[in-house]
Amino acid sequence: MLDVLSMKHFILIAMPLSLAALIAVGIMVIGCFYLVSPERISGTFGLKPPASDADTRAWLRLKGIRDAVAGLVVLTMMLTADRESVGIALLVLAIIPLGDLSIILGSGGSKSRAFSIHGVTCAAMLVVGPLLIHAI
């Protein structure tokens, strides 16, 4: 009986929390790349790489800060709040990759990158968030 309860706990709570941590760390890593080497990573976003000048690098670093902080919010909430709050935060933060996807598609960027990077990130957040909110 204990094994069944342990497996249920893993599936309903530990697994979604692990996925939330993985999403958060992944977003933070991407943010750090934008802070350290914005020219190098900007081509992976889904839009044509912008000009390589100081103003553009500053704008790209703003994206880096946004991503790093978004991941940090999730990790901080995992340490200080309940899982329902972490789930709600993931649902709210899913607006970021949805917005990125929309901007890329609206700007004639790479559809494959829009959906494979930003769409998958958004979908993962929209799946993991409710799992955390409704875990029994």
Buried (B, 14 or more C-beta within 10 A) or exposed (E): EEEEEEEEEEEBBEBBBEBBBEBBBBBBEBBBBBBEEBBEBBEEBBBEBBEEEEEBBEEBBEBBEBBBEBBBBBBBBBEEEEBEBBBBBBBEBBEBBBEBBEBBBEEEBBEEBBBEBBBEBBBBBBEBBBBBBEBE
